[in-house]
Amino acid sequence: MSIISFKILAALSILFLTIIAGLWPLRLAKRYTHLLHFGDAFASGVFLSAALLHLLPESEEGFRHVLGAINYPAAQLICVITFIVLLLMERGVLIYGHAHQPNGTLTTPFLLTLVLTVHSFVEGAAIGISASFAGAFVIYLAIIAHKGSESFALSANLHRYNISLPNITRIILIFSLMTPLGVFAASITKYLLQTNSGAMLEATFNAVATGTFLYLGTAHIIEGAKSFEHIGELLSLIIGITLMALVAIWV
């Protein structure tokens, strides 16, 4: 299978999984909660390893090629900025929600949708920008492992704020398109821009993806006191890290 064919299949499978998990949240919550937790932990391990072992080194190499004699840690700076921006966005949504929830505002769930949409697009673009089948496949595994719980969380929050079912359906459908759009947009950009500007864009995006993956990878670890109460979650995290470390031998 060519890498282009794989990216197309990956985008379609993520699309269908996101729709199913988002439109059937109650069934997933009752029957597969433990699997979602294990999937989150596995995805965290892969996200962390992919960020530090794959995306960040590629970004550093790209900036060295573009900047030449200018020795500046541009990749690390962009990574840190991305991490802080995502942190501020999500903390802002939570703070705003706690302050305005008694008033029944509808702003908070849509802010949450915006944050998750940004995450999803960058995740898909990380597959699209990947030049190797192995790298794209491991990132795909990480996305698949956590996409169900992410879509479920979005749908559950929309229900909690009494959003109508037709509107929830529309939001989930739009949200489900973001990762496939990221795959195709990054793939097209990568193959069209074969100049220094294209190399700069690829290096910059890899740095942004690194910050995003680091944030996603740490989210499951630090959120809530119940994280990793089950040994299976810790093992899932270790398996995710180990898998990406092994892939780094060949990528």
ROMARMAR-417040 format. One record per residue (C-alpha): x, y, z. Coordinates in steps of 0.5 Angstrom, whole numbers, plus 500, padded with zeros to 3 digits. Last residue first. Layout:
residues N
<X:X, Y:Y, Z:Z>
...
This chain:
residues 251
<X:524, Y:512, Z:522>
<X:527, Y:505, Z:523>
<X:529, Y:506, Z:530>
<X:524, Y:511, Z:532>
<X:519, Y:506, Z:531>
<X:521, Y:502, Z:537>
<X:521, Y:509, Z:541>
<X:514, Y:510, Z:538>
<X:512, Y:503, Z:541>
<X:515, Y:504, Z:547>
<X:512, Y:510, Z:549>
<X:505, Y:507, Z:547>
<X:506, Y:501, Z:551>
<X:508, Y:505, Z:557>
<X:502, Y:509, Z:557>
<X:498, Y:503, Z:556>
<X:501, Y:499, Z:562>
<X:500, Y:505, Z:566>
<X:492, Y:505, Z:564>
<X:492, Y:498, Z:565>
<X:495, Y:499, Z:573>
<X:488, Y:502, Z:574>
<X:488, Y:508, Z:578>
<X:492, Y:511, Z:573>
<X:488, Y:518, Z:572>
<X:483, Y:518, Z:578>
<X:485, Y:525, Z:581>
<X:483, Y:529, Z:575>
<X:487, Y:531, Z:569>
<X:495, Y:531, Z:570>
<X:496, Y:524, Z:566>
<X:491, Y:525, Z:561>
<X:493, Y:532, Z:559>
<X:500, Y:531, Z:558>
<X:500, Y:527, Z:551>
<X:495, Y:532, Z:549>
<X:500, Y:538, Z:551>
<X:506, Y:535, Z:548>
<X:502, Y:533, Z:542>
<X:500, Y:540, Z:541>
<X:507, Y:543, Z:542>
<X:510, Y:538, Z:537>
<X:505, Y:539, Z:532>
<X:507, Y:547, Z:532>
<X:514, Y:545, Z:531>
<X:512, Y:540, Z:526>
<X:508, Y:546, Z:523>
<X:514, Y:551, Z:523>
<X:519, Y:546, Z:520>
<X:514, Y:544, Z:514>
<X:513, Y:552, Z:513>
<X:520, Y:553, Z:513>
<X:521, Y:547, Z:508>
<X:516, Y:550, Z:503>
<X:519, Y:557, Z:503>
<X:525, Y:554, Z:501>
<X:522, Y:550, Z:495>
<X:518, Y:544, Z:494>
<X:511, Y:547, Z:496>
<X:506, Y:543, Z:492>
<X:507, Y:536, Z:495>
<X:507, Y:538, Z:503>
<X:501, Y:543, Z:502>
<X:497, Y:537, Z:499>
<X:499, Y:533, Z:504>
<X:498, Y:538, Z:510>
<X:491, Y:540, Z:507>
<X:489, Y:533, Z:506>
<X:491, Y:530, Z:513>
<X:488, Y:536, Z:517>
<X:481, Y:536, Z:513>
<X:481, Y:529, Z:515>
<X:482, Y:531, Z:522>
<X:477, Y:537, Z:522>
<X:471, Y:533, Z:518>
<X:469, Y:530, Z:525>
<X:468, Y:536, Z:528>
<X:463, Y:539, Z:523>
<X:459, Y:532, Z:524>
<X:459, Y:533, Z:531>
<X:457, Y:540, Z:531>
<X:451, Y:538, Z:526>
<X:449, Y:532, Z:530>
<X:449, Y:537, Z:537>
<X:445, Y:542, Z:533>
<X:440, Y:537, Z:531>
<X:440, Y:534, Z:538>
<X:438, Y:541, Z:541>
<X:444, Y:544, Z:546>
<X:442, Y:543, Z:553>
<X:449, Y:545, Z:556>
<X:450, Y:538, Z:559>
<X:448, Y:535, Z:552>
<X:454, Y:539, Z:549>
<X:458, Y:537, Z:554>
<X:457, Y:529, Z:553>
<X:458, Y:530, Z:545>
<X:465, Y:534, Z:546>
<X:467, Y:528, Z:551>
<X:464, Y:523, Z:546>
<X:468, Y:526, Z:541>
<X:475, Y:526, Z:545>
<X:473, Y:519, Z:548>
<X:473, Y:516, Z:541>
<X:479, Y:520, Z:538>
<X:483, Y:517, Z:544>
<X:486, Y:511, Z:541>
<X:485, Y:513, Z:533>
<X:489, Y:519, Z:534>
<X:495, Y:515, Z:537>
<X:494, Y:509, Z:532>
<X:494, Y:515, Z:526>
<X:501, Y:518, Z:529>
<X:504, Y:511, Z:529>
<X:502, Y:510, Z:522>
<X:504, Y:516, Z:519>
<X:511, Y:515, Z:522>
<X:511, Y:508, Z:520>
<X:509, Y:510, Z:513>
<X:514, Y:516, Z:512>
<X:514, Y:523, Z:510>
<X:509, Y:525, Z:515>
<X:506, Y:532, Z:513>
<X:499, Y:529, Z:512>
<X:499, Y:525, Z:519>
<X:501, Y:531, Z:523>
<X:496, Y:535, Z:519>
<X:491, Y:530, Z:522>
<X:493, Y:532, Z:529>
<X:493, Y:539, Z:528>
<X:486, Y:539, Z:525>
<X:483, Y:535, Z:531>
<X:487, Y:540, Z:536>
<X:484, Y:546, Z:533>
<X:477, Y:543, Z:533>
<X:478, Y:541, Z:540>
<X:479, Y:548, Z:542>
<X:473, Y:551, Z:538>
<X:468, Y:545, Z:540>
<X:470, Y:548, Z:547>
<X:469, Y:555, Z:546>
<X:462, Y:552, Z:543>
<X:461, Y:549, Z:549>
<X:462, Y:555, Z:553>
<X:458, Y:560, Z:549>
<X:451, Y:557, Z:551>
<X:450, Y:561, Z:557>
<X:446, Y:558, Z:563>
<X:447, Y:563, Z:567>
<X:450, Y:559, Z:573>
<X:455, Y:556, Z:568>
<X:458, Y:563, Z:567>
<X:464, Y:563, Z:572>
<X:465, Y:556, Z:571>
<X:465, Y:556, Z:564>
<X:469, Y:562, Z:563>
<X:474, Y:559, Z:568>
<X:474, Y:552, Z:564>
<X:474, Y:556, Z:557>
<X:480, Y:560, Z:559>
<X:484, Y:554, Z:562>
<X:483, Y:551, Z:555>
<X:485, Y:557, Z:551>
<X:491, Y:558, Z:556>
<X:494, Y:551, Z:555>
<X:493, Y:551, Z:548>
<X:497, Y:558, Z:547>
<X:502, Y:555, Z:552>
<X:504, Y:549, Z:548>
<X:504, Y:553, Z:542>
<X:509, Y:558, Z:545>
<X:513, Y:552, Z:547>
<X:513, Y:548, Z:541>
<X:515, Y:555, Z:537>
<X:521, Y:556, Z:542>
<X:523, Y:549, Z:541>
<X:523, Y:549, Z:533>
<X:526, Y:556, Z:533>
<X:532, Y:554, Z:537>
<X:537, Y:559, Z:534>
<X:544, Y:557, Z:530>
<X:544, Y:562, Z:524>
<X:549, Y:559, Z:520>
<X:544, Y:555, Z:515>
<X:537, Y:558, Z:517>
<X:533, Y:553, Z:512>
<X:537, Y:547, Z:513>
<X:538, Y:548, Z:521>
<X:530, Y:550, Z:521>
<X:528, Y:543, Z:518>
<X:533, Y:539, Z:522>
<X:530, Y:542, Z:528>
<X:523, Y:541, Z:526>
<X:525, Y:533, Z:524>
<X:528, Y:533, Z:531>
<X:521, Y:535, Z:534>
<X:516, Y:531, Z:530>
<X:520, Y:524, Z:531>
<X:523, Y:523, Z:538>
<X:520, Y:528, Z:542>
<X:513, Y:529, Z:539>
<X:512, Y:522, Z:537>
<X:514, Y:520, Z:544>
<X:509, Y:524, Z:548>
<X:503, Y:523, Z:543>
<X:505, Y:515, Z:543>
<X:505, Y:515, Z:551>
<X:498, Y:520, Z:551>
<X:495, Y:515, Z:546>
<X:496, Y:509, Z:550>
<X:493, Y:513, Z:556>
<X:487, Y:515, Z:552>
<X:486, Y:508, Z:549>
<X:486, Y:505, Z:556>
<X:481, Y:510, Z:559>
<X:476, Y:509, Z:553>
<X:477, Y:502, Z:554>
<X:474, Y:503, Z:561>
<X:468, Y:507, Z:559>
<X:466, Y:502, Z:554>
<X:459, Y:499, Z:555>
<X:456, Y:505, Z:559>
<X:459, Y:511, Z:556>
<X:459, Y:508, Z:549>
<X:452, Y:507, Z:549>
<X:451, Y:514, Z:552>
<X:455, Y:518, Z:547>
<X:452, Y:515, Z:541>
<X:453, Y:521, Z:536>
<X:460, Y:523, Z:538>
<X:463, Y:516, Z:538>
<X:460, Y:514, Z:531>
<X:462, Y:521, Z:528>
<X:469, Y:521, Z:530>
<X:470, Y:513, Z:528>
<X:467, Y:515, Z:521>
<X:472, Y:521, Z:520>
<X:478, Y:517, Z:523>
<X:477, Y:511, Z:518>
<X:476, Y:516, Z:512>
<X:483, Y:520, Z:514>
<X:487, Y:514, Z:515>
<X:484, Y:510, Z:509>
<X:486, Y:517, Z:505>
<X:493, Y:517, Z:509>
<X:494, Y:510, Z:507>
<X:493, Y:511, Z:500>
<X:498, Y:516, Z:500>
<X:503, Y:512, Z:503>
<X:503, Y:507, Z:498>
<X:500, Y:500, Z:500>
